[in-house]
Amino acid sequence: MKVEEPFSPDLIEGKYYLTPERFAQLIGMGDRLIVVQRWIDLGEVPSRIIGGQLLVDLSALLKQADSAK
């Protein structure tokens, strides 16, 4: 019998994207989306446009944070 492994993504090596709204919720700033949007506009939070939609590049953000250590 095959046992399924739980999904455990490698966020740094993979490519993972979030909407700005979801990213704001995850960092506890769901009520301050305008601040998160400003960070994106300033390039402080990496983002990509995919299929015409602006998405936060979570993988790039984690790499950026890791290199800042």
mmCIF file of the N, C-alpha and C atoms, coordinates in Angstrom:
data_MODEL
# 
_entry.id   MODEL 
# 
loop_
_atom_site.group_PDB 
_atom_site.id 
_atom_site.type_symbol 
_atom_site.label_atom_id 
_atom_site.label_alt_id 
_atom_site.label_comp_id 
_atom_site.label_asym_id 
_atom_site.label_entity_id 
_atom_site.label_seq_id 
_atom_site.pdbx_PDB_ins_code 
_atom_site.Cartn_x 
_atom_site.Cartn_y 
_atom_site.Cartn_z 
_atom_site.occupancy 
_atom_site.B_iso_or_equiv 
_atom_site.pdbx_formal_charge 
_atom_site.auth_seq_id 
_atom_site.auth_comp_id 
_atom_site.auth_asym_id 
_atom_site.auth_atom_id 
_atom_site.pdbx_PDB_model_num 
ATOM 1   N N  . MET A 1 1  ? 0.839  -1.185 0.000   1.00 0.00 ? 1  MET A N  1 
ATOM 2   C CA . MET A 1 1  ? 0.000  0.000  0.000   1.00 0.00 ? 1  MET A CA 1 
ATOM 3   C C  . MET A 1 1  ? 0.884  1.248  0.000   1.00 0.00 ? 1  MET A C  1 
ATOM 4   N N  . LYS A 1 2  ? 0.606  2.144  -0.908  1.00 0.00 ? 2  LYS A N  1 
ATOM 5   C CA . LYS A 1 2  ? 1.395  3.373  -1.021  1.00 0.00 ? 2  LYS A CA 1 
ATOM 6   C C  . LYS A 1 2  ? 0.863  4.423  -0.053  1.00 0.00 ? 2  LYS A C  1 
ATOM 7   N N  . VAL A 1 3  ? 1.787  5.026  0.681   1.00 0.00 ? 3  VAL A N  1 
ATOM 8   C CA . VAL A 1 3  ? 1.425  6.087  1.620   1.00 0.00 ? 3  VAL A CA 1 
ATOM 9   C C  . VAL A 1 3  ? 1.758  7.418  0.969   1.00 0.00 ? 3  VAL A C  1 
ATOM 10  N N  . GLU A 1 4  ? 0.788  8.300  0.929   1.00 0.00 ? 4  GLU A N  1 
ATOM 11  C CA . GLU A 1 4  ? 1.023  9.615  0.337   1.00 0.00 ? 4  GLU A CA 1 
ATOM 12  C C  . GLU A 1 4  ? 1.790  10.501 1.302   1.00 0.00 ? 4  GLU A C  1 
ATOM 13  N N  . GLU A 1 5  ? 2.791  11.154 0.765   1.00 0.00 ? 5  GLU A N  1 
ATOM 14  C CA . GLU A 1 5  ? 3.558  12.112 1.547   1.00 0.00 ? 5  GLU A CA 1 
ATOM 15  C C  . GLU A 1 5  ? 2.804  13.434 1.567   1.00 0.00 ? 5  GLU A C  1 
ATOM 16  N N  . PRO A 1 6  ? 2.828  14.140 2.694   1.00 0.00 ? 6  PRO A N  1 
ATOM 17  C CA . PRO A 1 6  ? 2.171  15.451 2.719   1.00 0.00 ? 6  PRO A CA 1 
ATOM 18  C C  . PRO A 1 6  ? 2.906  16.419 1.798   1.00 0.00 ? 6  PRO A C  1 
ATOM 19  N N  . PHE A 1 7  ? 2.156  17.338 1.227   1.00 0.00 ? 7  PHE A N  1 
ATOM 20  C CA . PHE A 1 7  ? 2.747  18.345 0.349   1.00 0.00 ? 7  PHE A CA 1 
ATOM 21  C C  . PHE A 1 7  ? 3.612  19.278 1.176   1.00 0.00 ? 7  PHE A C  1 
ATOM 22  N N  . SER A 1 8  ? 4.878  19.321 0.853   1.00 0.00 ? 8  SER A N  1 
ATOM 23  C CA . SER A 1 8  ? 5.817  20.189 1.556   1.00 0.00 ? 8  SER A CA 1 
ATOM 24  C C  . SER A 1 8  ? 6.692  20.873 0.512   1.00 0.00 ? 8  SER A C  1 
ATOM 25  N N  . PRO A 1 9  ? 6.248  22.004 -0.007  1.00 0.00 ? 9  PRO A N  1 
ATOM 26  C CA . PRO A 1 9  ? 6.987  22.645 -1.095  1.00 0.00 ? 9  PRO A CA 1 
ATOM 27  C C  . PRO A 1 9  ? 8.306  23.238 -0.635  1.00 0.00 ? 9  PRO A C  1 
ATOM 28  N N  . ASP A 1 10 ? 9.253  23.212 -1.529  1.00 0.00 ? 10 ASP A N  1 
ATOM 29  C CA . ASP A 1 10 ? 10.514 23.906 -1.308  1.00 0.00 ? 10 ASP A CA 1 
ATOM 30  C C  . ASP A 1 10 ? 10.304 25.314 -1.842  1.00 0.00 ? 10 ASP A C  1 
ATOM 31  N N  . LEU A 1 11 ? 9.952  26.227 -0.966  1.00 0.00 ? 11 LEU A N  1 
ATOM 32  C CA . LEU A 1 11 ? 9.558  27.565 -1.397  1.00 0.00 ? 11 LEU A CA 1 
ATOM 33  C C  . LEU A 1 11 ? 10.691 28.361 -2.015  1.00 0.00 ? 11 LEU A C  1 
ATOM 34  N N  . ILE A 1 12 ? 11.925 28.054 -1.647  1.00 0.00 ? 12 ILE A N  1 
ATOM 35  C CA . ILE A 1 12 ? 13.035 28.825 -2.199  1.00 0.00 ? 12 ILE A CA 1 
ATOM 36  C C  . ILE A 1 12 ? 13.384 28.334 -3.604  1.00 0.00 ? 12 ILE A C  1 
ATOM 37  N N  . GLU A 1 13 ? 13.379 27.032 -3.824  1.00 0.00 ? 13 GLU A N  1 
ATOM 38  C CA . GLU A 1 13 ? 13.761 26.488 -5.129  1.00 0.00 ? 13 GLU A CA 1 
ATOM 39  C C  . GLU A 1 13 ? 12.603 26.451 -6.119  1.00 0.00 ? 13 GLU A C  1 
ATOM 40  N N  . GLY A 1 14 ? 11.380 26.413 -5.627  1.00 0.00 ? 14 GLY A N  1 
ATOM 41  C CA . GLY A 1 14 ? 10.216 26.369 -6.511  1.00 0.00 ? 14 GLY A CA 1 
ATOM 42  C C  . GLY A 1 14 ? 9.796  27.769 -6.926  1.00 0.00 ? 14 GLY A C  1 
ATOM 43  N N  . LYS A 1 15 ? 8.697  27.840 -7.614  1.00 0.00 ? 15 LYS A N  1 
ATOM 44  C CA . LYS A 1 15 ? 8.118  29.126 -8.005  1.00 0.00 ? 15 LYS A CA 1 
ATOM 45  C C  . LYS A 1 15 ? 6.721  29.202 -7.415  1.00 0.00 ? 15 LYS A C  1 
ATOM 46  N N  . TYR A 1 16 ? 6.530  30.104 -6.494  1.00 0.00 ? 16 TYR A N  1 
ATOM 47  C CA . TYR A 1 16 ? 5.248  30.248 -5.818  1.00 0.00 ? 16 TYR A CA 1 
ATOM 48  C C  . TYR A 1 16 ? 4.835  31.709 -5.833  1.00 0.00 ? 16 TYR A C  1 
ATOM 49  N N  . TYR A 1 17 ? 3.597  31.940 -6.227  1.00 0.00 ? 17 TYR A N  1 
ATOM 50  C CA . TYR A 1 17 ? 3.084  33.291 -6.378  1.00 0.00 ? 17 TYR A CA 1 
ATOM 51  C C  . TYR A 1 17 ? 1.785  33.440 -5.598  1.00 0.00 ? 17 TYR A C  1 
ATOM 52  N N  . LEU A 1 18 ? 1.579  34.641 -5.065  1.00 0.00 ? 18 LEU A N  1 
ATOM 53  C CA . LEU A 1 18 ? 0.365  34.964 -4.317  1.00 0.00 ? 18 LEU A CA 1 
ATOM 54  C C  . LEU A 1 18 ? -0.195 36.277 -4.828  1.00 0.00 ? 18 LEU A C  1 
ATOM 55  N N  . THR A 1 19 ? -1.500 36.425 -4.738  1.00 0.00 ? 19 THR A N  1 
ATOM 56  C CA . THR A 1 19 ? -2.073 37.734 -5.030  1.00 0.00 ? 19 THR A CA 1 
ATOM 57  C C  . THR A 1 19 ? -1.627 38.688 -3.923  1.00 0.00 ? 19 THR A C  1 
ATOM 58  N N  . PRO A 1 20 ? -1.550 39.975 -4.208  1.00 0.00 ? 20 PRO A N  1 
ATOM 59  C CA . PRO A 1 20 ? -1.202 40.925 -3.151  1.00 0.00 ? 20 PRO A CA 1 
ATOM 60  C C  . PRO A 1 20 ? -2.158 40.830 -1.958  1.00 0.00 ? 20 PRO A C  1 
ATOM 61  N N  . GLU A 1 21 ? -3.427 40.566 -2.225  1.00 0.00 ? 21 GLU A N  1 
ATOM 62  C CA . GLU A 1 21 ? -4.412 40.459 -1.139  1.00 0.00 ? 21 GLU A CA 1 
ATOM 63  C C  . GLU A 1 21 ? -4.093 39.277 -0.230  1.00 0.00 ? 21 GLU A C  1 
ATOM 64  N N  . ARG A 1 22 ? -3.780 38.130 -0.831  1.00 0.00 ? 22 ARG A N  1 
ATOM 65  C CA . ARG A 1 22 ? -3.462 36.935 -0.033  1.00 0.00 ? 22 ARG A CA 1 
ATOM 66  C C  . ARG A 1 22 ? -2.152 37.131 0.717   1.00 0.00 ? 22 ARG A C  1 
ATOM 67  N N  . PHE A 1 23 ? -1.169 37.725 0.072   1.00 0.00 ? 23 PHE A N  1 
ATOM 68  C CA . PHE A 1 23 ? 0.105  37.992 0.731   1.00 0.00 ? 23 PHE A CA 1 
ATOM 69  C C  . PHE A 1 23 ? -0.109 38.900 1.942   1.00 0.00 ? 23 PHE A C  1 
ATOM 70  N N  . ALA A 1 24 ? -0.906 39.947 1.773   1.00 0.00 ? 24 ALA A N  1 
ATOM 71  C CA . ALA A 1 24 ? -1.199 40.865 2.880   1.00 0.00 ? 24 ALA A CA 1 
ATOM 72  C C  . ALA A 1 24 ? -1.859 40.118 4.035   1.00 0.00 ? 24 ALA A C  1 
ATOM 73  N N  . GLN A 1 25 ? -2.785 39.220 3.733   1.00 0.00 ? 25 GLN A N  1 
ATOM 74  C CA . GLN A 1 25 ? -3.437 38.429 4.784   1.00 0.00 ? 25 GLN A CA 1 
ATOM 75  C C  . GLN A 1 25 ? -2.424 37.560 5.517   1.00 0.00 ? 25 GLN A C  1 
ATOM 76  N N  . LEU A 1 26 ? -1.538 36.915 4.770   1.00 0.00 ? 26 LEU A N  1 
ATOM 77  C CA . LEU A 1 26 ? -0.567 36.006 5.382   1.00 0.00 ? 26 LEU A CA 1 
ATOM 78  C C  . LEU A 1 26 ? 0.415  36.714 6.301   1.00 0.00 ? 26 LEU A C  1 
ATOM 79  N N  . ILE A 1 27 ? 0.724  37.965 6.014   1.00 0.00 ? 27 ILE A N  1 
ATOM 80  C CA . ILE A 1 27 ? 1.663  38.692 6.877   1.00 0.00 ? 27 ILE A CA 1 
ATOM 81  C C  . ILE A 1 27 ? 0.944  39.547 7.916   1.00 0.00 ? 27 ILE A C  1 
ATOM 82  N N  . GLY A 1 28 ? -0.358 39.352 8.037   1.00 0.00 ? 28 GLY A N  1 
ATOM 83  C CA . GLY A 1 28 ? -1.126 40.060 9.060   1.00 0.00 ? 28 GLY A CA 1 
ATOM 84  C C  . GLY A 1 28 ? -1.456 41.497 8.720   1.00 0.00 ? 28 GLY A C  1 
ATOM 85  N N  . MET A 1 29 ? -1.439 41.818 7.436   1.00 0.00 ? 29 MET A N  1 
ATOM 86  C CA . MET A 1 29 ? -1.733 43.189 7.017   1.00 0.00 ? 29 MET A CA 1 
ATOM 87  C C  . MET A 1 29 ? -2.903 43.236 6.049   1.00 0.00 ? 29 MET A C  1 
ATOM 88  N N  . GLY A 1 30 ? -3.840 42.313 6.211   1.00 0.00 ? 30 GLY A N  1 
ATOM 89  C CA . GLY A 1 30 ? -4.994 42.257 5.331   1.00 0.00 ? 30 GLY A CA 1 
ATOM 90  C C  . GLY A 1 30 ? -5.806 43.535 5.326   1.00 0.00 ? 30 GLY A C  1 
ATOM 91  N N  . ASP A 1 31 ? -5.758 44.264 6.430   1.00 0.00 ? 31 ASP A N  1 
ATOM 92  C CA . ASP A 1 31 ? -6.503 45.526 6.525   1.00 0.00 ? 31 ASP A CA 1 
ATOM 93  C C  . ASP A 1 31 ? -5.675 46.722 6.048   1.00 0.00 ? 31 ASP A C  1 
ATOM 94  N N  . ARG A 1 32 ? -4.438 46.474 5.618   1.00 0.00 ? 32 ARG A N  1 
ATOM 95  C CA . ARG A 1 32 ? -3.556 47.555 5.156   1.00 0.00 ? 32 ARG A CA 1 
ATOM 96  C C  . ARG A 1 32 ? -2.976 47.222 3.783   1.00 0.00 ? 32 ARG A C  1 
ATOM 97  N N  . LEU A 1 33 ? -3.833 46.785 2.902   1.00 0.00 ? 33 LEU A N  1 
ATOM 98  C CA . LEU A 1 33 ? -3.413 46.376 1.562   1.00 0.00 ? 33 LEU A CA 1 
ATOM 99  C C  . LEU A 1 33 ? -2.693 47.498 0.822   1.00 0.00 ? 33 LEU A C  1 
ATOM 100 N N  . ILE A 1 34 ? -3.072 48.722 1.064   1.00 0.00 ? 34 ILE A N  1 
ATOM 101 C CA . ILE A 1 34 ? -2.433 49.849 0.369   1.00 0.00 ? 34 ILE A CA 1 
ATOM 102 C C  . ILE A 1 34 ? -0.941 49.937 0.707   1.00 0.00 ? 34 ILE A C  1 
ATOM 103 N N  . VAL A 1 35 ? -0.573 49.565 1.933   1.00 0.00 ? 35 VAL A N  1 
ATOM 104 C CA . VAL A 1 35 ? 0.843  49.566 2.328   1.00 0.00 ? 35 VAL A CA 1 
ATOM 105 C C  . VAL A 1 35 ? 1.589  48.475 1.562   1.00 0.00 ? 35 VAL A C  1 
ATOM 106 N N  . VAL A 1 36 ? 1.007  47.296 1.510   1.00 0.00 ? 36 VAL A N  1 
ATOM 107 C CA . VAL A 1 36 ? 1.617  46.183 0.778   1.00 0.00 ? 36 VAL A CA 1 
ATOM 108 C C  . VAL A 1 36 ? 1.740  46.540 -0.702  1.00 0.00 ? 36 VAL A C  1 
ATOM 109 N N  . GLN A 1 37 ? 0.715  47.164 -1.266  1.00 0.00 ? 37 GLN A N  1 
ATOM 110 C CA . GLN A 1 37 ? 0.759  47.569 -2.670  1.00 0.00 ? 37 GLN A CA 1 
ATOM 111 C C  . GLN A 1 37 ? 1.886  48.578 -2.900  1.00 0.00 ? 37 GLN A C  1 
ATOM 112 N N  . ARG A 1 38 ? 2.091  49.460 -1.956  1.00 0.00 ? 38 ARG A N  1 
ATOM 113 C CA . ARG A 1 38 ? 3.181  50.447 -2.067  1.00 0.00 ? 38 ARG A CA 1 
ATOM 114 C C  . ARG A 1 38 ? 4.542  49.752 -2.056  1.00 0.00 ? 38 ARG A C  1 
ATOM 115 N N  . TRP A 1 39 ? 4.711  48.754 -1.177  1.00 0.00 ? 39 TRP A N  1 
ATOM 116 C CA . TRP A 1 39 ? 5.963  47.983 -1.147  1.00 0.00 ? 39 TRP A CA 1 
ATOM 117 C C  . TRP A 1 39 ? 6.220  47.324 -2.504  1.00 0.00 ? 39 TRP A C  1 
ATOM 118 N N  . ILE A 1 40 ? 5.157  46.796 -3.105  1.00 0.00 ? 40 ILE A N  1 
ATOM 119 C CA . ILE A 1 40 ? 5.279  46.173 -4.422  1.00 0.00 ? 40 ILE A CA 1 
ATOM 120 C C  . ILE A 1 40 ? 5.676  47.228 -5.451  1.00 0.00 ? 40 ILE A C  1 
ATOM 121 N N  . ASP A 1 41 ? 5.004  48.374 -5.434  1.00 0.00 ? 41 ASP A N  1 
ATOM 122 C CA . ASP A 1 41 ? 5.296  49.456 -6.383  1.00 0.00 ? 41 ASP A CA 1 
ATOM 123 C C  . ASP A 1 41 ? 6.737  49.942 -6.263  1.00 0.00 ? 41 ASP A C  1 
ATOM 124 N N  . LEU A 1 42 ? 7.270  49.960 -5.034  1.00 0.00 ? 42 LEU A N  1 
ATOM 125 C CA . LEU A 1 42 ? 8.644  50.410 -4.793  1.00 0.00 ? 42 LEU A CA 1 
ATOM 126 C C  . LEU A 1 42 ? 9.679  49.324 -5.074  1.00 0.00 ? 42 LEU A C  1 
ATOM 127 N N  . GLY A 1 43 ? 9.223  48.099 -5.328  1.00 0.00 ? 43 GLY A N  1 
ATOM 128 C CA . GLY A 1 43 ? 10.141 46.996 -5.590  1.00 0.00 ? 43 GLY A CA 1 
ATOM 129 C C  . GLY A 1 43 ? 10.672 46.331 -4.341  1.00 0.00 ? 43 GLY A C  1 
ATOM 130 N N  . GLU A 1 44 ? 10.153 46.697 -3.183  1.00 0.00 ? 44 GLU A N  1 
ATOM 131 C CA . GLU A 1 44 ? 10.608 46.095 -1.929  1.00 0.00 ? 44 GLU A CA 1 
ATOM 132 C C  . GLU A 1 44 ? 10.071 44.676 -1.755  1.00 0.00 ? 44 GLU A C  1 
ATOM 133 N N  . VAL A 1 45 ? 8.940  44.405 -2.370  1.00 0.00 ? 45 VAL A N  1 
ATOM 134 C CA . VAL A 1 45 ? 8.373  43.055 -2.408  1.00 0.00 ? 45 VAL A CA 1 
ATOM 135 C C  . VAL A 1 45 ? 8.391  42.635 -3.874  1.00 0.00 ? 45 VAL A C  1 
ATOM 136 N N  . PRO A 1 46 ? 9.147  41.575 -4.210  1.00 0.00 ? 46 PRO A N  1 
ATOM 137 C CA . PRO A 1 46 ? 9.236  41.165 -5.610  1.00 0.00 ? 46 PRO A CA 1 
ATOM 138 C C  . PRO A 1 46 ? 7.890  40.685 -6.152  1.00 0.00 ? 46 PRO A C  1 
ATOM 139 N N  . SER A 1 47 ? 7.631  41.031 -7.386  1.00 0.00 ? 47 SER A N  1 
ATOM 140 C CA . SER A 1 47 ? 6.355  40.650 -7.996  1.00 0.00 ? 47 SER A CA 1 
ATOM 141 C C  . SER A 1 47 ? 6.562  40.376 -9.477  1.00 0.00 ? 47 SER A C  1 
ATOM 142 N N  . ARG A 1 48 ? 5.580  39.739 -10.069 1.00 0.00 ? 48 ARG A N  1 
ATOM 143 C CA . ARG A 1 48 ? 5.573  39.425 -11.495 1.00 0.00 ? 48 ARG A CA 1 
ATOM 144 C C  . ARG A 1 48 ? 4.158  39.636 -12.014 1.00 0.00 ? 48 ARG A C  1 
ATOM 145 N N  . ILE A 1 49 ? 4.054  39.931 -13.283 1.00 0.00 ? 49 ILE A N  1 
ATOM 146 C CA . ILE A 1 49 ? 2.740  39.953 -13.924 1.00 0.00 ? 49 ILE A CA 1 
ATOM 147 C C  . ILE A 1 49 ? 2.637  38.663 -14.727 1.00 0.00 ? 49 ILE A C  1 
ATOM 148 N N  . ILE A 1 50 ? 1.663  37.856 -14.367 1.00 0.00 ? 50 ILE A N  1 
ATOM 149 C CA . ILE A 1 50 ? 1.447  36.563 -15.022 1.00 0.00 ? 50 ILE A CA 1 
ATOM 150 C C  . ILE A 1 50 ? -0.004 36.519 -15.476 1.00 0.00 ? 50 ILE A C  1 
ATOM 151 N N  . GLY A 1 51 ? -0.185 36.320 -16.760 1.00 0.00 ? 51 GLY A N  1 
ATOM 152 C CA . GLY A 1 51 ? -1.544 36.288 -17.300 1.00 0.00 ? 51 GLY A CA 1 
ATOM 153 C C  . GLY A 1 51 ? -2.302 37.572 -17.063 1.00 0.00 ? 51 GLY A C  1 
ATOM 154 N N  . GLY A 1 52 ? -1.570 38.682 -17.042 1.00 0.00 ? 52 GLY A N  1 
ATOM 155 C CA . GLY A 1 52 ? -2.196 39.979 -16.839 1.00 0.00 ? 52 GLY A CA 1 
ATOM 156 C C  . GLY A 1 52 ? -2.498 40.313 -15.391 1.00 0.00 ? 52 GLY A C  1 
ATOM 157 N N  . GLN A 1 53 ? -2.109 39.425 -14.466 1.00 0.00 ? 53 GLN A N  1 
ATOM 158 C CA . GLN A 1 53 ? -2.394 39.658 -13.046 1.00 0.00 ? 53 GLN A CA 1 
ATOM 159 C C  . GLN A 1 53 ? -1.096 39.864 -12.271 1.00 0.00 ? 53 GLN A C  1 
ATOM 160 N N  . LEU A 1 54 ? -1.063 40.881 -11.437 1.00 0.00 ? 54 LEU A N  1 
ATOM 161 C CA . LEU A 1 54 ? 0.085  41.154 -10.583 1.00 0.00 ? 54 LEU A CA 1 
ATOM 162 C C  . LEU A 1 54 ? 0.102  40.152 -9.435  1.00 0.00 ? 54 LEU A C  1 
ATOM 163 N N  . LEU A 1 55 ? 1.247  39.468 -9.266  1.00 0.00 ? 55 LEU A N  1 
ATOM 164 C CA . LEU A 1 55 ? 1.391  38.469 -8.214  1.00 0.00 ? 55 LEU A CA 1 
ATOM 165 C C  . LEU A 1 55 ? 2.691  38.689 -7.456  1.00 0.00 ? 55 LEU A C  1 
ATOM 166 N N  . VAL A 1 56 ? 2.664  38.461 -6.158  1.00 0.00 ? 56 VAL A N  1 
ATOM 167 C CA . VAL A 1 56 ? 3.865  38.518 -5.327  1.00 0.00 ? 56 VAL A CA 1 
ATOM 168 C C  . VAL A 1 56 ? 4.661  37.248 -5.589  1.00 0.00 ? 56 VAL A C  1 
ATOM 169 N N  . ASP A 1 57 ? 5.952  37.404 -5.859  1.00 0.00 ? 57 ASP A N  1 
ATOM 170 C CA . ASP A 1 57 ? 6.847  36.271 -6.107  1.00 0.00 ? 57 ASP A CA 1 
ATOM 171 C C  . ASP A 1 57 ? 7.421  35.835 -4.762  1.00 0.00 ? 57 ASP A C  1 
ATOM 172 N N  . LEU A 1 58 ? 6.748  34.879 -4.133  1.00 0.00 ? 58 LEU A N  1 
ATOM 173 C CA . LEU A 1 58 ? 7.137  34.432 -2.797  1.00 0.00 ? 58 LEU A CA 1 
ATOM 174 C C  . LEU A 1 58 ? 8.519  33.791 -2.796  1.00 0.00 ? 58 LEU A C  1 
ATOM 175 N N  . SER A 1 59 ? 8.850  33.044 -3.832  1.00 0.00 ? 59 SER A N  1 
ATOM 176 C CA . SER A 1 59 ? 10.168 32.409 -3.920  1.00 0.00 ? 59 SER A CA 1 
ATOM 177 C C  . SER A 1 59 ? 11.277 33.456 -3.939  1.00 0.00 ? 59 SER A C  1 
ATOM 178 N N  . ALA A 1 60 ? 11.105 34.494 -4.749  1.00 0.00 ? 60 ALA A N  1 
ATOM 179 C CA . ALA A 1 60 ? 12.108 35.562 -4.830  1.00 0.00 ? 60 ALA A CA 1 
ATOM 180 C C  . ALA A 1 60 ? 12.212 36.311 -3.507  1.00 0.00 ? 60 ALA A C  1 
ATOM 181 N N  . LEU A 1 61 ? 11.089 36.514 -2.835  1.00 0.00 ? 61 LEU A N  1 
ATOM 182 C CA . LEU A 1 61 ? 11.101 37.204 -1.546  1.00 0.00 ? 61 LEU A CA 1 
ATOM 183 C C  . LEU A 1 61 ? 11.884 36.401 -0.510  1.00 0.00 ? 61 LEU A C  1 
ATOM 184 N N  . LEU A 1 62 ? 11.682 35.080 -0.491  1.00 0.00 ? 62 LEU A N  1 
ATOM 185 C CA . LEU A 1 62 ? 12.410 34.239 0.458   1.00 0.00 ? 62 LEU A CA 1 
ATOM 186 C C  . LEU A 1 62 ? 13.899 34.199 0.145   1.00 0.00 ? 62 LEU A C  1 
ATOM 187 N N  . LYS A 1 63 ? 14.255 34.167 -1.141  1.00 0.00 ? 63 LYS A N  1 
ATOM 188 C CA . LYS A 1 63 ? 15.672 34.215 -1.524  1.00 0.00 ? 63 LYS A CA 1 
ATOM 189 C C  . LYS A 1 63 ? 16.292 35.541 -1.096  1.00 0.00 ? 63 LYS A C  1 
ATOM 190 N N  . GLN A 1 64 ? 15.552 36.630 -1.289  1.00 0.00 ? 64 GLN A N  1 
ATOM 191 C CA . GLN A 1 64 ? 16.013 37.966 -0.907  1.00 0.00 ? 64 GLN A CA 1 
ATOM 192 C C  . GLN A 1 64 ? 16.246 38.021 0.599   1.00 0.00 ? 64 GLN A C  1 
ATOM 193 N N  . ALA A 1 65 ? 15.321 37.484 1.369   1.00 0.00 ? 65 ALA A N  1 
ATOM 194 C CA . ALA A 1 65 ? 15.444 37.484 2.828   1.00 0.00 ? 65 ALA A CA 1 
ATOM 195 C C  . ALA A 1 65 ? 16.607 36.605 3.269   1.00 0.00 ? 65 ALA A C  1 
ATOM 196 N N  . ASP A 1 66 ? 16.795 35.466 2.598   1.00 0.00 ? 66 ASP A N  1 
ATOM 197 C CA . ASP A 1 66 ? 17.869 34.545 2.946   1.00 0.00 ? 66 ASP A CA 1 
ATOM 198 C C  . ASP A 1 66 ? 19.233 35.169 2.667   1.00 0.00 ? 66 ASP A C  1 
ATOM 199 N N  . SER A 1 67 ? 19.357 35.913 1.578   1.00 0.00 ? 67 SER A N  1 
ATOM 200 C CA . SER A 1 67 ? 20.637 36.535 1.237   1.00 0.00 ? 67 SER A CA 1 
ATOM 201 C C  . SER A 1 67 ? 20.947 37.737 2.123   1.00 0.00 ? 67 SER A C  1 
ATOM 202 N N  . ALA A 1 68 ? 19.944 38.276 2.785   1.00 0.00 ? 68 ALA A N  1 
ATOM 203 C CA . ALA A 1 68 ? 20.152 39.427 3.665   1.00 0.00 ? 68 ALA A CA 1 
ATOM 204 C C  . ALA A 1 68 ? 20.702 39.012 5.030   1.00 0.00 ? 68 ALA A C  1 
ATOM 205 N N  . LYS A 1 69 ? 20.726 37.719 5.298   1.00 0.00 ? 69 LYS A N  1 
ATOM 206 C CA . LYS A 1 69 ? 21.216 37.231 6.605   1.00 0.00 ? 69 LYS A CA 1 
ATOM 207 C C  . LYS A 1 69 ? 22.697 37.419 6.746   1.00 0.00 ? 69 LYS A C  1 
# 
